[in-house]
Amino acid sequence: MEIKAATGDISKIKAGAIVVNHFEGVKRPEGDTAAVDKALDGAISELIKQGDIKGKLNEITLLHSMGRLPASRIVVTGLGKKKELTTNKVRGAVAETCRYLRGKGVTSVATIVQGGGTNEIKNNDAVQAVTEGALLGLYAFRRHITKKENNFGEIKEFTIVGREKRLIEKAIERGKILAEAAKWARDMVNEPSNFMTPSNMAEAARQLAKKYGLKVEVFEKEKMKELGMGGLLGVSQGSQQPPRFIILSYKGSDSDDIDIALVGKGITFDSGGIDIKPSDSMEDMKGDMAGGASVMATLMALAQLKPKINVTALVPATENMPSGTAMKPGDIITALNGKTIEVINTDAEGRLILSDALSYAKKLGAKAIVDVATLTGACHVALGSVCSGAFTNNQELADKVIAAGNETGELMWQLPMYDEYKEQLKSDVADIKNIGSRWGGAITGGKFLEEFIDKIPWVHLDIAGTYETDKEKGYLVKGATGVPVRTLINLILTMAKQ
């Protein structure tokens, strides 16, 4: 879809549909909506008066111009109450409207700068939100569908109409970069595991590096053995797919320091191993590499936005499969930092591969670390699918991550990290065991990872409940969500400014 900027009166724009808005509780059309209403001889005013247009958030009302405007259709989108409007609500409303119009077979859409100037929302932030909403809301993963469905159209042209074309274009460009990065991560997560093996993930990293000028290095088994990556090697030994350890780097400053390392869990399929999962919904376990996809996608965006900061993404990638060679409950493995781990449950494998990746980030001298993982079902139980869990040893860094998430609409909730939780991980035969009791499982998962951080400022994001959704809502569509790509980009842009 081509997204472009235009200036002037939206009622004069030729398109399959033009989009204006209305706020809940407002008695008559305002601004651009009033101009369109006038051209329609007061049709919008009449619908407001009759109560057919209430302005409730995501309400969509379609009118036909009957030749009174260059555009054949007019959509009035509800943005809710003015005082409650946020950029995230704009994103969602635009996404819902775009999907609605696609369903009507519309191929070209023009919209006003939804929400710009309302409730202290800056115009450039509104334009960015509109761009992201359109791209994310219209996302579809159809790579493996050979049958062409008649009802599935495509919006080919999307125009944002405002006052200053250059500023609109700049905000569109930024919105496109963030949305396309999130879409790239969605594609990876939605890809079935026979098309997204550890080797495929490594190849995707190489392609990103080639296209965007990033540095890439991929470790294979021999190098892992040499380094002592017992976690990654242990989890991978049950699979016929060889593991990969992916290092993708963006250099935005002259320093050789790594300002922040992003570590992403890359389990390309999780059967549970010997502690095999129930068969119900096991197909969703193709998405257990969502953390790895998100950190790689973040670097794709940084390479285009060019902040003055150095960022390295580390992705330990493997399958977790049951076989005669698979790791067994009771086995003891040694992580890269030398710590021994008693494997109580082979389905708590993500933390094992992350133990090596976090230790390697420390070895590289990273000044800060954020890891992203579909780590625990316990986090999904605790927080549902509304927000991701955040865990930290450094409140200042956690506050920045959570604030970045609030801005993008990718919500996070911080859980405690009291040392008392560590008691559950005590082993009689090794330095630590890989799982505690069923109580506080998301936290004990975080406490396990903390063992491999030392004193480096660190935030762990558990996205088990937010990496996918089972329904369309706002700019999220069924399948992978792309969480928390836009948050990570936002965080790093903020850090670079500071």
Secondary structure in CASP SS format (residue, H / E / C, confidence):
PFRMAT SS
TARGET T0000
AUTHOR 0000-0000-0000
METHOD secondary structure of the structure
MODEL  1
M C 1.00
E E 1.00
I E 1.00
K E 1.00
A E 1.00
A E 1.00
T E 1.00
G C 1.00
D C 1.00
I H 1.00
S H 1.00
K H 1.00
I C 1.00
K C 1.00
A C 1.00
G C 1.00
A E 1.00
I E 1.00
V E 1.00
V E 1.00
N E 1.00
H E 1.00
F C 1.00
E C 1.00
G C 1.00
V C 1.00
K C 1.00
R C 1.00
P C 1.00
E C 1.00
G H 1.00
D H 1.00
T H 1.00
A H 1.00
A H 1.00
V H 1.00
D H 1.00
K H 1.00
A H 1.00
L C 1.00
D C 1.00
G C 1.00
A H 1.00
I H 1.00
S H 1.00
E H 1.00
L H 1.00
I H 1.00
K H 1.00
Q H 1.00
G C 1.00
D C 1.00
I C 1.00
K C 1.00
G C 1.00
K C 1.00
L C 1.00
N C 1.00
E C 1.00
I E 1.00
T E 1.00
L E 1.00
L E 1.00
H E 1.00
S C 1.00
M C 1.00
G C 1.00
R C 1.00
L C 1.00
P C 1.00
A C 1.00
S C 1.00
R E 1.00
I E 1.00
V E 1.00
V E 1.00
T E 1.00
G E 1.00
L C 1.00
G C 1.00
K C 1.00
K H 1.00
K H 1.00
E H 1.00
L C 1.00
T C 1.00
T H 1.00
N H 1.00
K H 1.00
V H 1.00
R H 1.00
G H 1.00
A H 1.00
V H 1.00
A H 1.00
E H 1.00
T H 1.00
C H 1.00
R H 1.00
Y H 1.00
L H 1.00
R H 1.00
G H 1.00
K C 1.00
G C 1.00
V C 1.00
T C 1.00
S E 1.00
V E 1.00
A E 1.00
T E 1.00
I E 1.00
V C 1.00
Q C 1.00
G C 1.00
G C 1.00
G C 1.00
T C 1.00
N C 1.00
E C 1.00
I C 1.00
K C 1.00
N H 1.00
N H 1.00
D H 1.00
A H 1.00
V H 1.00
Q H 1.00
A H 1.00
V H 1.00
T H 1.00
E H 1.00
G H 1.00
A H 1.00
L H 1.00
L H 1.00
G H 1.00
L C 1.00
Y C 1.00
A C 1.00
F C 1.00
R C 1.00
R C 1.00
H C 1.00
I C 1.00
T C 1.00
K C 1.00
K C 1.00
E C 1.00
N C 1.00
N C 1.00
F C 1.00
G C 1.00
E C 1.00
I C 1.00
K C 1.00
E E 1.00
F E 1.00
T E 1.00
I E 1.00
V E 1.00
G E 1.00
R C 1.00
E C 1.00
K H 1.00
R H 1.00
L H 1.00
I H 1.00
E H 1.00
K H 1.00
A H 1.00
I H 1.00
E H 1.00
R H 1.00
G H 1.00
K H 1.00
I H 1.00
L H 1.00
A H 1.00
E H 1.00
A H 1.00
A H 1.00
K H 1.00
W H 1.00
A H 1.00
R H 1.00
D H 1.00
M H 1.00
V H 1.00
N H 1.00
E C 1.00
P C 1.00
S C 1.00
N C 1.00
F C 1.00
M C 1.00
T C 1.00
P H 1.00
S H 1.00
N H 1.00
M H 1.00
A H 1.00
E H 1.00
A H 1.00
A H 1.00
R H 1.00
Q H 1.00
L H 1.00
A H 1.00
K H 1.00
K H 1.00
Y H 1.00
G C 1.00
L C 1.00
K E 1.00
V E 1.00
E E 1.00
V E 1.00
F E 1.00
E C 1.00
K H 1.00
E H 1.00
K H 1.00
M H 1.00
K H 1.00
E H 1.00
L H 1.00
G C 1.00
M C 1.00
G H 1.00
G H 1.00
L H 1.00
L H 1.00
G H 1.00
V H 1.00
S H 1.00
Q C 1.00
G C 1.00
S C 1.00
Q C 1.00
Q C 1.00
P C 1.00
P C 1.00
R E 1.00
F E 1.00
I E 1.00
I E 1.00
L E 1.00
S E 1.00
Y E 1.00
K E 1.00
G C 1.00
S C 1.00
D C 1.00
S C 1.00
D C 1.00
D C 1.00
I C 1.00
D C 1.00
I E 1.00
A E 1.00
L E 1.00
V E 1.00
G E 1.00
K C 1.00
G E 1.00
I E 1.00
T E 1.00
F E 1.00
D E 1.00
S C 1.00
G C 1.00
G C 1.00
I C 1.00
D C 1.00
I C 1.00
K C 1.00
P C 1.00
S C 1.00
D C 1.00
S C 1.00
M H 1.00
E H 1.00
D H 1.00
M H 1.00
K H 1.00
G H 1.00
D C 1.00
M C 1.00
A H 1.00
G H 1.00
G H 1.00
A H 1.00
S H 1.00
V H 1.00
M H 1.00
A H 1.00
T H 1.00
L H 1.00
M H 1.00
A H 1.00
L H 1.00
A H 1.00
Q H 1.00
L H 1.00
K C 1.00
P C 1.00
K C 1.00
I C 1.00
N E 1.00
V E 1.00
T E 1.00
A E 1.00
L E 1.00
V E 1.00
P E 1.00
A E 1.00
T E 1.00
E E 1.00
N E 1.00
M C 1.00
P C 1.00
S C 1.00
G C 1.00
T C 1.00
A C 1.00
M C 1.00
K C 1.00
P C 1.00
G C 1.00
D C 1.00
I E 1.00
I E 1.00
T E 1.00
A C 1.00
L C 1.00
N C 1.00
G C 1.00
K C 1.00
T E 1.00
I E 1.00
E E 1.00
V C 1.00
I C 1.00
N C 1.00
T C 1.00
D C 1.00
A C 1.00
E C 1.00
G H 1.00
R H 1.00
L H 1.00
I H 1.00
L H 1.00
S H 1.00
D H 1.00
A H 1.00
L H 1.00
S H 1.00
Y H 1.00
A H 1.00
K H 1.00
K H 1.00
L H 1.00
G C 1.00
A C 1.00
K C 1.00
A C 1.00
I E 1.00
V E 1.00
D E 1.00
V E 1.00
A E 1.00
T C 1.00
L C 1.00
T C 1.00
G H 1.00
A H 1.00
C H 1.00
H H 1.00
V H 1.00
A H 1.00
L H 1.00
G C 1.00
S C 1.00
V C 1.00
C C 1.00
S E 1.00
G E 1.00
A E 1.00
F E 1.00
T E 1.00
N C 1.00
N C 1.00
Q H 1.00
E H 1.00
L H 1.00
A H 1.00
D H 1.00
K H 1.00
V H 1.00
I H 1.00
A H 1.00
A H 1.00
G H 1.00
N H 1.00
E H 1.00
T H 1.00
G C 1.00
E C 1.00
L C 1.00
M E 1.00
W E 1.00
Q E 1.00
L C 1.00
P C 1.00
M C 1.00
Y C 1.00
D H 1.00
E H 1.00
Y H 1.00
K H 1.00
E H 1.00
Q H 1.00
L H 1.00
K C 1.00
S C 1.00
D C 1.00
V C 1.00
A C 1.00
D C 1.00
I E 1.00
K E 1.00
N C 1.00
I C 1.00
G C 1.00
S C 1.00
R C 1.00
W C 1.00
G C 1.00
G H 1.00
A H 1.00
I H 1.00
T H 1.00
G H 1.00
G H 1.00
K H 1.00
F H 1.00
L H 1.00
E H 1.00
E C 1.00
F C 1.00
I C 1.00
D C 1.00
K C 1.00
I C 1.00
P C 1.00
W E 1.00
V E 1.00
H E 1.00
L E 1.00
D E 1.00
I C 1.00
A C 1.00
G C 1.00
T C 1.00
Y C 1.00
E E 1.00
T E 1.00
D C 1.00
K C 1.00
E C 1.00
K E 1.00
G C 1.00
Y C 1.00
L E 1.00
V C 1.00
K C 1.00
G E 1.00
A E 1.00
T C 1.00
G C 1.00
V C 1.00
P C 1.00
V H 1.00
R H 1.00
T H 1.00
L H 1.00
I H 1.00
N H 1.00
L H 1.00
I H 1.00
L H 1.00
T H 1.00
M H 1.00
A H 1.00
K H 1.00
Q C 1.00
END
